[in-house]
């Protein structure tokens, strides 16, 4: 969470090696990607919740897949893997059978969103100099 030698250092929950390769030190680009994530995630997650509530498992899998991609772009590779596991479960289970998994995923999504909000604000301050 600190800045070392003038370099922006991402939150420890994020895959720093992945982000370093993705952004190649371009913190303006990183700020834009994080801003897009914060803008897009609520609408995408609404679709996830709707498909879960309607017990439409195939649509739920599709909607989780979209969120999985978003989490990857901001370095939440562990959450990306969790989404993949959940997506796989959607093809084999009922909504009731994956309720605990859904609740866990929802909680982790909320935690991730808070971290990205903080990182976005840090990036903005960093980029403003």
C-alpha positions in Angstrom: 0.0 0.0 0.0 3.0 2.2 0.0 5.0 3.9 -2.7 8.6 2.6 -3.0 11.2 4.5 -5.0 8.5 6.6 -6.7 6.8 3.4 -7.9 3.1 2.8 -7.1 2.6 -0.4 -5.1 -0.7 -2.1 -5.3 -2.7 -3.5 -2.3 -1.4 -6.8 -1.1 -4.7 -8.5 -2.0 -4.0 -7.8 -5.7 -1.7 -9.8 -7.9 1.1 -7.2 -8.2 3.2 -9.2 -10.7 0.1 -9.5 -13.0 -0.7 -5.8 -12.7 2.9 -4.8 -13.3 2.9 -6.8 -16.6 -0.6 -5.6 -17.5 0.0 -1.8 -16.9 3.8 -1.7 -17.5 4.0 1.1 -14.9 1.3 3.2 -16.6 -0.6 4.3 -13.5 -2.9 6.6 -15.7 -4.1 3.5 -17.6 -4.4 1.6 -14.2 -6.6 4.4 -12.9 -8.8 4.2 -16.0 -9.2 0.5 -15.7 -10.0 0.7 -12.0 -12.5 3.5 -12.7 -14.1 1.3 -15.4 -14.3 -1.6 -12.9 -16.1 0.5 -10.3 -18.5 1.8 -13.0 -19.3 -1.6 -14.5 -19.3 -4.0 -11.5 -22.6 -2.8 -9.9 -24.6 -3.4 -13.2 -22.9 -6.7 -13.9 -23.5 -7.9 -10.3 -27.1 -6.9 -10.5 -27.5 -9.4 -13.4 -25.7 -12.0 -11.3 -28.2 -11.5 -8.5 -31.2 -11.5 -10.8 -30.2 -14.7 -12.5 -29.5 -16.3 -9.1 -32.9 -15.2 -7.7 -34.6 -16.5 -10.8 -32.7 -19.8 -10.5 -31.5 -19.4 -14.1 -28.3 -21.4 -13.7 -27.1 -21.1 -17.3 -27.5 -17.3 -17.2 -25.9 -17.2 -13.7 -22.9 -18.9 -15.1 -22.7 -16.5 -18.0 -23.0 -13.5 -15.7 -20.4 -14.7 -13.3 -18.1 -15.2 -16.3 -18.4 -11.5 -17.1 -17.6 -10.5 -13.5 -14.7 -13.0 -13.6 -13.1 -11.0 -16.4 -13.6 -7.7 -14.6 -11.9 -9.1 -11.4 -8.9 -10.2 -13.5 -8.4 -6.7 -15.0 -7.8 -5.2 -11.5 -5.5 -8.0 -10.3 -8.0 -10.0 -8.2 -6.7 -13.3 -9.7 -7.8 -15.3 -6.6 -11.3 -14.0 -7.0 -11.2 -14.7 -10.7 -10.4 -18.3 -9.9 -13.3 -18.4 -7.3 -15.6 -17.1 -10.1 -14.4 -19.9 -12.4 -15.1 -22.5 -9.8 -18.6 -21.0 -9.2 -19.2 -20.8 -12.9 -18.4 -24.5 -13.2 -20.8 -25.3 -10.3 -23.6 -23.5 -12.1 -23.7 -26.2 -14.8 -24.0 -29.0 -12.3 -26.1 -27.7 -9.4 -29.3 -25.9 -8.4 -29.4 -22.4 -6.9 -30.1 -24.0 -3.5 -27.1 -26.3 -3.7 -24.7 -23.4 -4.3 -26.2 -20.9 -1.9 -23.2 -21.0 0.5 -20.9 -20.5 -2.5 -23.0 -17.6 -3.7 -23.0 -15.9 -0.3 -19.2 -16.3 -0.1 -18.7 -14.9 -3.6 -21.0 -12.0 -2.8 -19.1 -11.2 0.4 -15.7 -11.4 -1.5 -17.1 -9.2 -4.2 -18.0 -6.5 -1.7 -14.6 -6.7 -0.1 -12.9 -6.5 -3.5 -15.1 -3.5 -4.5 -13.9 -1.6 -1.3 -10.3 -2.4 -2.0 -10.6 -1.2 -5.6 -12.3 2.0 -4.5 -9.4 2.7 -2.2 -6.8 1.8 -4.9 -8.6 4.0 -7.4 -8.4 6.9 -5.0 -4.8 6.2 -4.3 -4.0 6.0 -8.0 -5.8 9.3 -8.6 -3.7 11.0 -5.8 -0.5 9.4 -7.1 -1.2 10.5 -10.7 -2.0 14.1 -9.6 1.5 14.2 -8.2 
